[in-house]
Amino acid sequence: IKSQLEIENEQNYDFDVISLQQAVTQQQLFFTIIDVFFTITLDATIVICLFGLLSSSYSTIIERKKEIGIIRTLGLKGKEITKLFTIESLIIMLSSGTVGVIVGWTTGLLLTTSMNLMSDLPNILTFPLSDMIAIFTISIIFILIGLKVLLKKSRKKKIVDIYRETM
């Protein structure tokens, strides 16, 4: 219909025929592209942060070899040491992640509110709960696997060898 109207009235009138459905479809495509871009950016940021956490955990393991030796001398097994370091890393990740979510959501809320006040648009509060759950789940799995690999060497070493490395 649109093309037929344009052909019939091309030289008679000075107007444009606009299809609302086409405009809405284009906007939805645009928002989908932006959403995919930000999701990829978020995923890349999370992976970089997880590598930072694992490298920090690895340096902590190296610095605390003497402590690992003492704990092993007191009777803790390798799996229990892995649990100890895993719980420590999970607490760090979950607490910093929660603070990051709160700060990020509050910042986004303030920016959105100020932009909506200037443009007279309604304020619609949304919280990306599914994204947050997915990110925390991926982070927990990444930490569990990463620390198991990092502590594999320390669990298998003899207590005497651990003490020799720290002196």
Phi and psi in radians as a Rosetta constraint file:
Dihedral C 1 N 2 CA 2 C 2 CIRCULARHARMONIC -1.068 0.35
Dihedral N 2 CA 2 C 2 N 3 CIRCULARHARMONIC -0.837 0.35
Dihedral C 2 N 3 CA 3 C 3 CIRCULARHARMONIC -1.167 0.35
Dihedral N 3 CA 3 C 3 N 4 CIRCULARHARMONIC -0.600 0.35
Dihedral C 3 N 4 CA 4 C 4 CIRCULARHARMONIC -1.164 0.35
Dihedral N 4 CA 4 C 4 N 5 CIRCULARHARMONIC -0.744 0.35
Dihedral C 4 N 5 CA 5 C 5 CIRCULARHARMONIC -1.116 0.35
Dihedral N 5 CA 5 C 5 N 6 CIRCULARHARMONIC -0.692 0.35
Dihedral C 5 N 6 CA 6 C 6 CIRCULARHARMONIC -1.129 0.35
Dihedral N 6 CA 6 C 6 N 7 CIRCULARHARMONIC -0.716 0.35
Dihedral C 6 N 7 CA 7 C 7 CIRCULARHARMONIC -1.175 0.35
Dihedral N 7 CA 7 C 7 N 8 CIRCULARHARMONIC -0.786 0.35
Dihedral C 7 N 8 CA 8 C 8 CIRCULARHARMONIC -1.170 0.35
Dihedral N 8 CA 8 C 8 N 9 CIRCULARHARMONIC -0.651 0.35
Dihedral C 8 N 9 CA 9 C 9 CIRCULARHARMONIC -1.916 0.35
Dihedral N 9 CA 9 C 9 N 10 CIRCULARHARMONIC 0.347 0.35
Dihedral C 9 N 10 CA 10 C 10 CIRCULARHARMONIC -1.105 0.35
Dihedral N 10 CA 10 C 10 N 11 CIRCULARHARMONIC -0.738 0.35
Dihedral C 10 N 11 CA 11 C 11 CIRCULARHARMONIC -1.789 0.35
Dihedral N 11 CA 11 C 11 N 12 CIRCULARHARMONIC -0.182 0.35
Dihedral C 11 N 12 CA 12 C 12 CIRCULARHARMONIC -1.447 0.35
Dihedral N 12 CA 12 C 12 N 13 CIRCULARHARMONIC -0.728 0.35
Dihedral C 12 N 13 CA 13 C 13 CIRCULARHARMONIC -2.257 0.35
Dihedral N 13 CA 13 C 13 N 14 CIRCULARHARMONIC 2.725 0.35
Dihedral C 13 N 14 CA 14 C 14 CIRCULARHARMONIC -1.821 0.35
Dihedral N 14 CA 14 C 14 N 15 CIRCULARHARMONIC 1.433 0.35
Dihedral C 14 N 15 CA 15 C 15 CIRCULARHARMONIC -2.607 0.35
Dihedral N 15 CA 15 C 15 N 16 CIRCULARHARMONIC 2.821 0.35
Dihedral C 15 N 16 CA 16 C 16 CIRCULARHARMONIC -1.964 0.35
Dihedral N 16 CA 16 C 16 N 17 CIRCULARHARMONIC 2.454 0.35
Dihedral C 16 N 17 CA 17 C 17 CIRCULARHARMONIC -1.682 0.35
Dihedral N 17 CA 17 C 17 N 18 CIRCULARHARMONIC 2.147 0.35
Dihedral C 17 N 18 CA 18 C 18 CIRCULARHARMONIC -2.011 0.35
Dihedral N 18 CA 18 C 18 N 19 CIRCULARHARMONIC 2.286 0.35
Dihedral C 18 N 19 CA 19 C 19 CIRCULARHARMONIC -1.649 0.35
Dihedral N 19 CA 19 C 19 N 20 CIRCULARHARMONIC 2.040 0.35
Dihedral C 19 N 20 CA 20 C 20 CIRCULARHARMONIC -1.124 0.35
Dihedral N 20 CA 20 C 20 N 21 CIRCULARHARMONIC -0.683 0.35
Dihedral C 20 N 21 CA 21 C 21 CIRCULARHARMONIC -1.102 0.35
Dihedral N 21 CA 21 C 21 N 22 CIRCULARHARMONIC -0.714 0.35
Dihedral C 21 N 22 CA 22 C 22 CIRCULARHARMONIC -1.160 0.35
Dihedral N 22 CA 22 C 22 N 23 CIRCULARHARMONIC -0.704 0.35
Dihedral C 22 N 23 CA 23 C 23 CIRCULARHARMONIC -1.131 0.35
Dihedral N 23 CA 23 C 23 N 24 CIRCULARHARMONIC -0.740 0.35
Dihedral C 23 N 24 CA 24 C 24 CIRCULARHARMONIC -1.135 0.35
Dihedral N 24 CA 24 C 24 N 25 CIRCULARHARMONIC -0.721 0.35
Dihedral C 24 N 25 CA 25 C 25 CIRCULARHARMONIC -1.101 0.35
Dihedral N 25 CA 25 C 25 N 26 CIRCULARHARMONIC -0.729 0.35
Dihedral C 25 N 26 CA 26 C 26 CIRCULARHARMONIC -1.116 0.35
Dihedral N 26 CA 26 C 26 N 27 CIRCULARHARMONIC -0.725 0.35
Dihedral C 26 N 27 CA 27 C 27 CIRCULARHARMONIC -1.144 0.35
Dihedral N 27 CA 27 C 27 N 28 CIRCULARHARMONIC -0.704 0.35
Dihedral C 27 N 28 CA 28 C 28 CIRCULARHARMONIC -1.112 0.35
Dihedral N 28 CA 28 C 28 N 29 CIRCULARHARMONIC -0.701 0.35
Dihedral C 28 N 29 CA 29 C 29 CIRCULARHARMONIC -1.115 0.35
Dihedral N 29 CA 29 C 29 N 30 CIRCULARHARMONIC -0.744 0.35
Dihedral C 29 N 30 CA 30 C 30 CIRCULARHARMONIC -1.065 0.35
Dihedral N 30 CA 30 C 30 N 31 CIRCULARHARMONIC -0.804 0.35
Dihedral C 30 N 31 CA 31 C 31 CIRCULARHARMONIC -1.171 0.35
Dihedral N 31 CA 31 C 31 N 32 CIRCULARHARMONIC -0.592 0.35
Dihedral C 31 N 32 CA 32 C 32 CIRCULARHARMONIC -1.150 0.35
Dihedral N 32 CA 32 C 32 N 33 CIRCULARHARMONIC -0.736 0.35
Dihedral C 32 N 33 CA 33 C 33 CIRCULARHARMONIC -1.105 0.35
Dihedral N 33 CA 33 C 33 N 34 CIRCULARHARMONIC -0.762 0.35
Dihedral C 33 N 34 CA 34 C 34 CIRCULARHARMONIC -1.110 0.35
Dihedral N 34 CA 34 C 34 N 35 CIRCULARHARMONIC -0.739 0.35
Dihedral C 34 N 35 CA 35 C 35 CIRCULARHARMONIC -1.088 0.35
Dihedral N 35 CA 35 C 35 N 36 CIRCULARHARMONIC -0.743 0.35
Dihedral C 35 N 36 CA 36 C 36 CIRCULARHARMONIC -1.129 0.35
Dihedral N 36 CA 36 C 36 N 37 CIRCULARHARMONIC -0.729 0.35
Dihedral C 36 N 37 CA 37 C 37 CIRCULARHARMONIC -1.052 0.35
Dihedral N 37 CA 37 C 37 N 38 CIRCULARHARMONIC -0.837 0.35
Dihedral C 37 N 38 CA 38 C 38 CIRCULARHARMONIC -1.191 0.35
Dihedral N 38 CA 38 C 38 N 39 CIRCULARHARMONIC -0.567 0.35
Dihedral C 38 N 39 CA 39 C 39 CIRCULARHARMONIC -1.165 0.35
Dihedral N 39 CA 39 C 39 N 40 CIRCULARHARMONIC -0.739 0.35
Dihedral C 39 N 40 CA 40 C 40 CIRCULARHARMONIC -1.127 0.35
Dihedral N 40 CA 40 C 40 N 41 CIRCULARHARMONIC -0.728 0.35
Dihedral C 40 N 41 CA 41 C 41 CIRCULARHARMONIC -1.081 0.35
Dihedral N 41 CA 41 C 41 N 42 CIRCULARHARMONIC -0.752 0.35
Dihedral C 41 N 42 CA 42 C 42 CIRCULARHARMONIC -1.109 0.35
Dihedral N 42 CA 42 C 42 N 43 CIRCULARHARMONIC -0.770 0.35
Dihedral C 42 N 43 CA 43 C 43 CIRCULARHARMONIC -1.099 0.35
Dihedral N 43 CA 43 C 43 N 44 CIRCULARHARMONIC -0.733 0.35
Dihedral C 43 N 44 CA 44 C 44 CIRCULARHARMONIC -1.110 0.35
Dihedral N 44 CA 44 C 44 N 45 CIRCULARHARMONIC -0.710 0.35
Dihedral C 44 N 45 CA 45 C 45 CIRCULARHARMONIC -1.108 0.35
Dihedral N 45 CA 45 C 45 N 46 CIRCULARHARMONIC -0.727 0.35
Dihedral C 45 N 46 CA 46 C 46 CIRCULARHARMONIC -1.110 0.35
Dihedral N 46 CA 46 C 46 N 47 CIRCULARHARMONIC -0.752 0.35
Dihedral C 46 N 47 CA 47 C 47 CIRCULARHARMONIC -1.106 0.35
Dihedral N 47 CA 47 C 47 N 48 CIRCULARHARMONIC -0.733 0.35
Dihedral C 47 N 48 CA 48 C 48 CIRCULARHARMONIC -1.098 0.35
Dihedral N 48 CA 48 C 48 N 49 CIRCULARHARMONIC -0.755 0.35
Dihedral C 48 N 49 CA 49 C 49 CIRCULARHARMONIC -1.141 0.35
Dihedral N 49 CA 49 C 49 N 50 CIRCULARHARMONIC -0.654 0.35
Dihedral C 49 N 50 CA 50 C 50 CIRCULARHARMONIC -1.180 0.35
Dihedral N 50 CA 50 C 50 N 51 CIRCULARHARMONIC -0.655 0.35
Dihedral C 50 N 51 CA 51 C 51 CIRCULARHARMONIC -1.122 0.35
Dihedral N 51 CA 51 C 51 N 52 CIRCULARHARMONIC -0.657 0.35
Dihedral C 51 N 52 CA 52 C 52 CIRCULARHARMONIC -1.088 0.35
Dihedral N 52 CA 52 C 52 N 53 CIRCULARHARMONIC -0.743 0.35
Dihedral C 52 N 53 CA 53 C 53 CIRCULARHARMONIC -1.144 0.35
Dihedral N 53 CA 53 C 53 N 54 CIRCULARHARMONIC -0.730 0.35
Dihedral C 53 N 54 CA 54 C 54 CIRCULARHARMONIC -1.171 0.35
Dihedral N 54 CA 54 C 54 N 55 CIRCULARHARMONIC -0.672 0.35
Dihedral C 54 N 55 CA 55 C 55 CIRCULARHARMONIC -1.184 0.35
Dihedral N 55 CA 55 C 55 N 56 CIRCULARHARMONIC -0.637 0.35
Dihedral C 55 N 56 CA 56 C 56 CIRCULARHARMONIC -1.138 0.35
Dihedral N 56 CA 56 C 56 N 57 CIRCULARHARMONIC -0.714 0.35
Dihedral C 56 N 57 CA 57 C 57 CIRCULARHARMONIC -1.132 0.35
Dihedral N 57 CA 57 C 57 N 58 CIRCULARHARMONIC -0.683 0.35
Dihedral C 57 N 58 CA 58 C 58 CIRCULARHARMONIC -1.131 0.35
Dihedral N 58 CA 58 C 58 N 59 CIRCULARHARMONIC -0.753 0.35
Dihedral C 58 N 59 CA 59 C 59 CIRCULARHARMONIC -1.156 0.35
Dihedral N 59 CA 59 C 59 N 60 CIRCULARHARMONIC -0.583 0.35
Dihedral C 59 N 60 CA 60 C 60 CIRCULARHARMONIC -1.137 0.35
Dihedral N 60 CA 60 C 60 N 61 CIRCULARHARMONIC -0.712 0.35
Dihedral C 60 N 61 CA 61 C 61 CIRCULARHARMONIC -1.102 0.35
Dihedral N 61 CA 61 C 61 N 62 CIRCULARHARMONIC -0.747 0.35
Dihedral C 61 N 62 CA 62 C 62 CIRCULARHARMONIC -1.134 0.35
Dihedral N 62 CA 62 C 62 N 63 CIRCULARHARMONIC -0.746 0.35
Dihedral C 62 N 63 CA 63 C 63 CIRCULARHARMONIC -1.211 0.35
Dihedral N 63 CA 63 C 63 N 64 CIRCULARHARMONIC -0.467 0.35
Dihedral C 63 N 64 CA 64 C 64 CIRCULARHARMONIC -1.831 0.35
Dihedral N 64 CA 64 C 64 N 65 CIRCULARHARMONIC 0.475 0.35
Dihedral C 64 N 65 CA 65 C 65 CIRCULARHARMONIC -1.094 0.35
Dihedral N 65 CA 65 C 65 N 66 CIRCULARHARMONIC -0.656 0.35
Dihedral C 65 N 66 CA 66 C 66 CIRCULARHARMONIC -1.112 0.35
Dihedral N 66 CA 66 C 66 N 67 CIRCULARHARMONIC -0.725 0.35
Dihedral C 66 N 67 CA 67 C 67 CIRCULARHARMONIC -1.104 0.35
Dihedral N 67 CA 67 C 67 N 68 CIRCULARHARMONIC -0.689 0.35
Dihedral C 67 N 68 CA 68 C 68 CIRCULARHARMONIC -1.092 0.35
Dihedral N 68 CA 68 C 68 N 69 CIRCULARHARMONIC -0.721 0.35
Dihedral C 68 N 69 CA 69 C 69 CIRCULARHARMONIC -1.090 0.35
Dihedral N 69 CA 69 C 69 N 70 CIRCULARHARMONIC -0.742 0.35
Dihedral C 69 N 70 CA 70 C 70 CIRCULARHARMONIC -1.127 0.35
Dihedral N 70 CA 70 C 70 N 71 CIRCULARHARMONIC -0.760 0.35
Dihedral C 70 N 71 CA 71 C 71 CIRCULARHARMONIC -1.112 0.35
Dihedral N 71 CA 71 C 71 N 72 CIRCULARHARMONIC -0.702 0.35
Dihedral C 71 N 72 CA 72 C 72 CIRCULARHARMONIC -1.167 0.35
Dihedral N 72 CA 72 C 72 N 73 CIRCULARHARMONIC -0.628 0.35
Dihedral C 72 N 73 CA 73 C 73 CIRCULARHARMONIC -1.118 0.35
Dihedral N 73 CA 73 C 73 N 74 CIRCULARHARMONIC -0.634 0.35
Dihedral C 73 N 74 CA 74 C 74 CIRCULARHARMONIC -1.278 0.35
Dihedral N 74 CA 74 C 74 N 75 CIRCULARHARMONIC -0.173 0.35
Dihedral C 74 N 75 CA 75 C 75 CIRCULARHARMONIC 2.063 0.35
Dihedral N 75 CA 75 C 75 N 76 CIRCULARHARMONIC -0.001 0.35
Dihedral C 75 N 76 CA 76 C 76 CIRCULARHARMONIC -1.273 0.35
Dihedral N 76 CA 76 C 76 N 77 CIRCULARHARMONIC 2.435 0.35
Dihedral C 76 N 77 CA 77 C 77 CIRCULARHARMONIC -1.524 0.35
Dihedral N 77 CA 77 C 77 N 78 CIRCULARHARMONIC 2.987 0.35
Dihedral C 77 N 78 CA 78 C 78 CIRCULARHARMONIC -1.066 0.35
Dihedral N 78 CA 78 C 78 N 79 CIRCULARHARMONIC -0.691 0.35
Dihedral C 78 N 79 CA 79 C 79 CIRCULARHARMONIC -1.152 0.35
Dihedral N 79 CA 79 C 79 N 80 CIRCULARHARMONIC -0.615 0.35
Dihedral C 79 N 80 CA 80 C 80 CIRCULARHARMONIC -1.224 0.35
Dihedral N 80 CA 80 C 80 N 81 CIRCULARHARMONIC -0.606 0.35
Dihedral C 80 N 81 CA 81 C 81 CIRCULARHARMONIC -1.162 0.35
Dihedral N 81 CA 81 C 81 N 82 CIRCULARHARMONIC -0.706 0.35
Dihedral C 81 N 82 CA 82 C 82 CIRCULARHARMONIC -1.057 0.35
Dihedral N 82 CA 82 C 82 N 83 CIRCULARHARMONIC -0.745 0.35
Dihedral C 82 N 83 CA 83 C 83 CIRCULARHARMONIC -1.061 0.35
Dihedral N 83 CA 83 C 83 N 84 CIRCULARHARMONIC -0.740 0.35
Dihedral C 83 N 84 CA 84 C 84 CIRCULARHARMONIC -1.038 0.35
Dihedral N 84 CA 84 C 84 N 85 CIRCULARHARMONIC -0.874 0.35
Dihedral C 84 N 85 CA 85 C 85 CIRCULARHARMONIC -1.226 0.35
Dihedral N 85 CA 85 C 85 N 86 CIRCULARHARMONIC -0.604 0.35
Dihedral C 85 N 86 CA 86 C 86 CIRCULARHARMONIC -1.147 0.35
Dihedral N 86 CA 86 C 86 N 87 CIRCULARHARMONIC -0.778 0.35
Dihedral C 86 N 87 CA 87 C 87 CIRCULARHARMONIC -1.098 0.35
Dihedral N 87 CA 87 C 87 N 88 CIRCULARHARMONIC -0.716 0.35
Dihedral C 87 N 88 CA 88 C 88 CIRCULARHARMONIC -1.061 0.35
Dihedral N 88 CA 88 C 88 N 89 CIRCULARHARMONIC -0.798 0.35
Dihedral C 88 N 89 CA 89 C 89 CIRCULARHARMONIC -1.180 0.35
Dihedral N 89 CA 89 C 89 N 90 CIRCULARHARMONIC -0.663 0.35
Dihedral C 89 N 90 CA 90 C 90 CIRCULARHARMONIC -1.124 0.35
Dihedral N 90 CA 90 C 90 N 91 CIRCULARHARMONIC -0.696 0.35
Dihedral C 90 N 91 CA 91 C 91 CIRCULARHARMONIC -1.099 0.35
Dihedral N 91 CA 91 C 91 N 92 CIRCULARHARMONIC -0.764 0.35
Dihedral C 91 N 92 CA 92 C 92 CIRCULARHARMONIC -1.091 0.35
Dihedral N 92 CA 92 C 92 N 93 CIRCULARHARMONIC -0.808 0.35
Dihedral C 92 N 93 CA 93 C 93 CIRCULARHARMONIC -1.152 0.35
Dihedral N 93 CA 93 C 93 N 94 CIRCULARHARMONIC -0.805 0.35
Dihedral C 93 N 94 CA 94 C 94 CIRCULARHARMONIC -1.186 0.35
Dihedral N 94 CA 94 C 94 N 95 CIRCULARHARMONIC -0.695 0.35
Dihedral C 94 N 95 CA 95 C 95 CIRCULARHARMONIC -1.208 0.35
Dihedral N 95 CA 95 C 95 N 96 CIRCULARHARMONIC -0.772 0.35
Dihedral C 95 N 96 CA 96 C 96 CIRCULARHARMONIC -1.205 0.35
Dihedral N 96 CA 96 C 96 N 97 CIRCULARHARMONIC -0.627 0.35
Dihedral C 96 N 97 CA 97 C 97 CIRCULARHARMONIC -1.129 0.35
Dihedral N 97 CA 97 C 97 N 98 CIRCULARHARMONIC -0.713 0.35
Dihedral C 97 N 98 CA 98 C 98 CIRCULARHARMONIC -1.148 0.35
Dihedral N 98 CA 98 C 98 N 99 CIRCULARHARMONIC -0.753 0.35
Dihedral C 98 N 99 CA 99 C 99 CIRCULARHARMONIC -1.100 0.35
Dihedral N 99 CA 99 C 99 N 100 CIRCULARHARMONIC -0.718 0.35
Dihedral C 99 N 100 CA 100 C 100 CIRCULARHARMONIC -1.084 0.35
Dihedral N 100 CA 100 C 100 N 101 CIRCULARHARMONIC -0.709 0.35
Dihedral C 100 N 101 CA 101 C 101 CIRCULARHARMONIC -1.122 0.35
Dihedral N 101 CA 101 C 101 N 102 CIRCULARHARMONIC -0.776 0.35
Dihedral C 101 N 102 CA 102 C 102 CIRCULARHARMONIC -1.114 0.35
Dihedral N 102 CA 102 C 102 N 103 CIRCULARHARMONIC -0.820 0.35
Dihedral C 102 N 103 CA 103 C 103 CIRCULARHARMONIC -1.143 0.35
Dihedral N 103 CA 103 C 103 N 104 CIRCULARHARMONIC -0.771 0.35
Dihedral C 103 N 104 CA 104 C 104 CIRCULARHARMONIC -1.120 0.35
Dihedral N 104 CA 104 C 104 N 105 CIRCULARHARMONIC -0.762 0.35
Dihedral C 104 N 105 CA 105 C 105 CIRCULARHARMONIC -1.168 0.35
Dihedral N 105 CA 105 C 105 N 106 CIRCULARHARMONIC -0.701 0.35
Dihedral C 105 N 106 CA 106 C 106 CIRCULARHARMONIC -1.137 0.35
Dihedral N 106 CA 106 C 106 N 107 CIRCULARHARMONIC -0.742 0.35
Dihedral C 106 N 107 CA 107 C 107 CIRCULARHARMONIC -1.090 0.35
Dihedral N 107 CA 107 C 107 N 108 CIRCULARHARMONIC -0.797 0.35
Dihedral C 107 N 108 CA 108 C 108 CIRCULARHARMONIC -1.074 0.35
Dihedral N 108 CA 108 C 108 N 109 CIRCULARHARMONIC -0.690 0.35
Dihedral C 108 N 109 CA 109 C 109 CIRCULARHARMONIC -1.105 0.35
Dihedral N 109 CA 109 C 109 N 110 CIRCULARHARMONIC -0.778 0.35
Dihedral C 109 N 110 CA 110 C 110 CIRCULARHARMONIC -1.136 0.35
Dihedral N 110 CA 110 C 110 N 111 CIRCULARHARMONIC -0.760 0.35
Dihedral C 110 N 111 CA 111 C 111 CIRCULARHARMONIC -1.136 0.35
Dihedral N 111 CA 111 C 111 N 112 CIRCULARHARMONIC -0.757 0.35
Dihedral C 111 N 112 CA 112 C 112 CIRCULARHARMONIC -1.124 0.35
Dihedral N 112 CA 112 C 112 N 113 CIRCULARHARMONIC -0.730 0.35
Dihedral C 112 N 113 CA 113 C 113 CIRCULARHARMONIC -1.093 0.35
Dihedral N 113 CA 113 C 113 N 114 CIRCULARHARMONIC -0.778 0.35
Dihedral C 113 N 114 CA 114 C 114 CIRCULARHARMONIC -1.171 0.35
Dihedral N 114 CA 114 C 114 N 115 CIRCULARHARMONIC -0.664 0.35
Dihedral C 114 N 115 CA 115 C 115 CIRCULARHARMONIC -1.178 0.35
Dihedral N 115 CA 115 C 115 N 116 CIRCULARHARMONIC -0.673 0.35
Dihedral C 115 N 116 CA 116 C 116 CIRCULARHARMONIC -1.231 0.35
Dihedral N 116 CA 116 C 116 N 117 CIRCULARHARMONIC -0.536 0.35
Dihedral C 116 N 117 CA 117 C 117 CIRCULARHARMONIC -1.157 0.35
Dihedral N 117 CA 117 C 117 N 118 CIRCULARHARMONIC -0.664 0.35
Dihedral C 117 N 118 CA 118 C 118 CIRCULARHARMONIC -1.269 0.35
Dihedral N 118 CA 118 C 118 N 119 CIRCULARHARMONIC -0.533 0.35
Dihedral C 118 N 119 CA 119 C 119 CIRCULARHARMONIC -1.810 0.35
Dihedral N 119 CA 119 C 119 N 120 CIRCULARHARMONIC 0.120 0.35
Dihedral C 119 N 120 CA 120 C 120 CIRCULARHARMONIC 0.979 0.35
Dihedral N 120 CA 120 C 120 N 121 CIRCULARHARMONIC 0.671 0.35
Dihedral C 120 N 121 CA 121 C 121 CIRCULARHARMONIC -1.740 0.35
Dihedral N 121 CA 121 C 121 N 122 CIRCULARHARMONIC 2.697 0.35
Dihedral C 121 N 122 CA 122 C 122 CIRCULARHARMONIC -1.264 0.35
Dihedral N 122 CA 122 C 122 N 123 CIRCULARHARMONIC 2.641 0.35
Dihedral C 122 N 123 CA 123 C 123 CIRCULARHARMONIC -1.552 0.35
Dihedral N 123 CA 123 C 123 N 124 CIRCULARHARMONIC 2.071 0.35
Dihedral C 123 N 124 CA 124 C 124 CIRCULARHARMONIC -2.029 0.35
Dihedral N 124 CA 124 C 124 N 125 CIRCULARHARMONIC 1.955 0.35
Dihedral C 124 N 125 CA 125 C 125 CIRCULARHARMONIC -1.446 0.35
Dihedral N 125 CA 125 C 125 N 126 CIRCULARHARMONIC 2.196 0.35
Dihedral C 125 N 126 CA 126 C 126 CIRCULARHARMONIC -2.334 0.35
Dihedral N 126 CA 126 C 126 N 127 CIRCULARHARMONIC 2.600 0.35
Dihedral C 126 N 127 CA 127 C 127 CIRCULARHARMONIC -2.236 0.35
Dihedral N 127 CA 127 C 127 N 128 CIRCULARHARMONIC 2.172 0.35
Dihedral C 127 N 128 CA 128 C 128 CIRCULARHARMONIC -1.350 0.35
Dihedral N 128 CA 128 C 128 N 129 CIRCULARHARMONIC 1.230 0.35
Dihedral C 128 N 129 CA 129 C 129 CIRCULARHARMONIC -1.111 0.35
Dihedral N 129 CA 129 C 129 N 130 CIRCULARHARMONIC -0.723 0.35
Dihedral C 129 N 130 CA 130 C 130 CIRCULARHARMONIC -1.139 0.35
Dihedral N 130 CA 130 C 130 N 131 CIRCULARHARMONIC -0.685 0.35
Dihedral C 130 N 131 CA 131 C 131 CIRCULARHARMONIC -1.120 0.35
Dihedral N 131 CA 131 C 131 N 132 CIRCULARHARMONIC -0.745 0.35
Dihedral C 131 N 132 CA 132 C 132 CIRCULARHARMONIC -1.108 0.35
Dihedral N 132 CA 132 C 132 N 133 CIRCULARHARMONIC -0.771 0.35
Dihedral C 132 N 133 CA 133 C 133 CIRCULARHARMONIC -1.112 0.35
Dihedral N 133 CA 133 C 133 N 134 CIRCULARHARMONIC -0.733 0.35
Dihedral C 133 N 134 CA 134 C 134 CIRCULARHARMONIC -1.111 0.35
Dihedral N 134 CA 134 C 134 N 135 CIRCULARHARMONIC -0.745 0.35
Dihedral C 134 N 135 CA 135 C 135 CIRCULARHARMONIC -1.160 0.35
Dihedral N 135 CA 135 C 135 N 136 CIRCULARHARMONIC -0.780 0.35
Dihedral C 135 N 136 CA 136 C 136 CIRCULARHARMONIC -1.129 0.35
Dihedral N 136 CA 136 C 136 N 137 CIRCULARHARMONIC -0.661 0.35
Dihedral C 136 N 137 CA 137 C 137 CIRCULARHARMONIC -1.131 0.35
Dihedral N 137 CA 137 C 137 N 138 CIRCULARHARMONIC -0.812 0.35
Dihedral C 137 N 138 CA 138 C 138 CIRCULARHARMONIC -1.078 0.35
Dihedral N 138 CA 138 C 138 N 139 CIRCULARHARMONIC -0.713 0.35
Dihedral C 138 N 139 CA 139 C 139 CIRCULARHARMONIC -1.118 0.35
Dihedral N 139 CA 139 C 139 N 140 CIRCULARHARMONIC -0.754 0.35
Dihedral C 139 N 140 CA 140 C 140 CIRCULARHARMONIC -1.119 0.35
Dihedral N 140 CA 140 C 140 N 141 CIRCULARHARMONIC -0.776 0.35
Dihedral C 140 N 141 CA 141 C 141 CIRCULARHARMONIC -1.093 0.35
Dihedral N 141 CA 141 C 141 N 142 CIRCULARHARMONIC -0.752 0.35
Dihedral C 141 N 142 CA 142 C 142 CIRCULARHARMONIC -1.074 0.35
Dihedral N 142 CA 142 C 142 N 143 CIRCULARHARMONIC -0.742 0.35
Dihedral C 142 N 143 CA 143 C 143 CIRCULARHARMONIC -1.194 0.35
Dihedral N 143 CA 143 C 143 N 144 CIRCULARHARMONIC -0.755 0.35
Dihedral C 143 N 144 CA 144 C 144 CIRCULARHARMONIC -1.052 0.35
Dihedral N 144 CA 144 C 144 N 145 CIRCULARHARMONIC -0.796 0.35
Dihedral C 144 N 145 CA 145 C 145 CIRCULARHARMONIC -1.227 0.35
Dihedral N 145 CA 145 C 145 N 146 CIRCULARHARMONIC -0.778 0.35
Dihedral C 145 N 146 CA 146 C 146 CIRCULARHARMONIC -1.088 0.35
Dihedral N 146 CA 146 C 146 N 147 CIRCULARHARMONIC -0.785 0.35
Dihedral C 146 N 147 CA 147 C 147 CIRCULARHARMONIC -1.254 0.35
Dihedral N 147 CA 147 C 147 N 148 CIRCULARHARMONIC -0.542 0.35
Dihedral C 147 N 148 CA 148 C 148 CIRCULARHARMONIC -1.084 0.35
Dihedral N 148 CA 148 C 148 N 149 CIRCULARHARMONIC -0.722 0.35
Dihedral C 148 N 149 CA 149 C 149 CIRCULARHARMONIC -1.215 0.35
Dihedral N 149 CA 149 C 149 N 150 CIRCULARHARMONIC -0.742 0.35
Dihedral C 149 N 150 CA 150 C 150 CIRCULARHARMONIC -1.148 0.35
Dihedral N 150 CA 150 C 150 N 151 CIRCULARHARMONIC -0.649 0.35
Dihedral C 150 N 151 CA 151 C 151 CIRCULARHARMONIC -1.564 0.35
Dihedral N 151 CA 151 C 151 N 152 CIRCULARHARMONIC -0.024 0.35
Dihedral C 151 N 152 CA 152 C 152 CIRCULARHARMONIC -1.023 0.35
Dihedral N 152 CA 152 C 152 N 153 CIRCULARHARMONIC -0.751 0.35
Dihedral C 152 N 153 CA 153 C 153 CIRCULARHARMONIC -1.180 0.35
Dihedral N 153 CA 153 C 153 N 154 CIRCULARHARMONIC -0.749 0.35
Dihedral C 153 N 154 CA 154 C 154 CIRCULARHARMONIC -1.216 0.35
Dihedral N 154 CA 154 C 154 N 155 CIRCULARHARMONIC -0.540 0.35
Dihedral C 154 N 155 CA 155 C 155 CIRCULARHARMONIC -1.219 0.35
Dihedral N 155 CA 155 C 155 N 156 CIRCULARHARMONIC -0.599 0.35
Dihedral C 155 N 156 CA 156 C 156 CIRCULARHARMONIC -1.509 0.35
Dihedral N 156 CA 156 C 156 N 157 CIRCULARHARMONIC -0.281 0.35
Dihedral C 156 N 157 CA 157 C 157 CIRCULARHARMONIC -1.249 0.35
Dihedral N 157 CA 157 C 157 N 158 CIRCULARHARMONIC 2.628 0.35
Dihedral C 157 N 158 CA 158 C 158 CIRCULARHARMONIC -1.329 0.35
Dihedral N 158 CA 158 C 158 N 159 CIRCULARHARMONIC 2.681 0.35
Dihedral C 158 N 159 CA 159 C 159 CIRCULARHARMONIC -1.076 0.35
Dihedral N 159 CA 159 C 159 N 160 CIRCULARHARMONIC -0.676 0.35
Dihedral C 159 N 160 CA 160 C 160 CIRCULARHARMONIC -1.090 0.35
Dihedral N 160 CA 160 C 160 N 161 CIRCULARHARMONIC -0.711 0.35
Dihedral C 160 N 161 CA 161 C 161 CIRCULARHARMONIC -1.153 0.35
Dihedral N 161 CA 161 C 161 N 162 CIRCULARHARMONIC -0.630 0.35
Dihedral C 161 N 162 CA 162 C 162 CIRCULARHARMONIC -1.114 0.35
Dihedral N 162 CA 162 C 162 N 163 CIRCULARHARMONIC -0.758 0.35
Dihedral C 162 N 163 CA 163 C 163 CIRCULARHARMONIC -1.148 0.35
Dihedral N 163 CA 163 C 163 N 164 CIRCULARHARMONIC -0.648 0.35
Dihedral C 163 N 164 CA 164 C 164 CIRCULARHARMONIC -1.115 0.35
Dihedral N 164 CA 164 C 164 N 165 CIRCULARHARMONIC -0.650 0.35
Dihedral C 164 N 165 CA 165 C 165 CIRCULARHARMONIC -1.219 0.35
Dihedral N 165 CA 165 C 165 N 166 CIRCULARHARMONIC -0.478 0.35
Dihedral C 165 N 166 CA 166 C 166 CIRCULARHARMONIC -1.549 0.35
Dihedral N 166 CA 166 C 166 N 167 CIRCULARHARMONIC -0.187 0.35
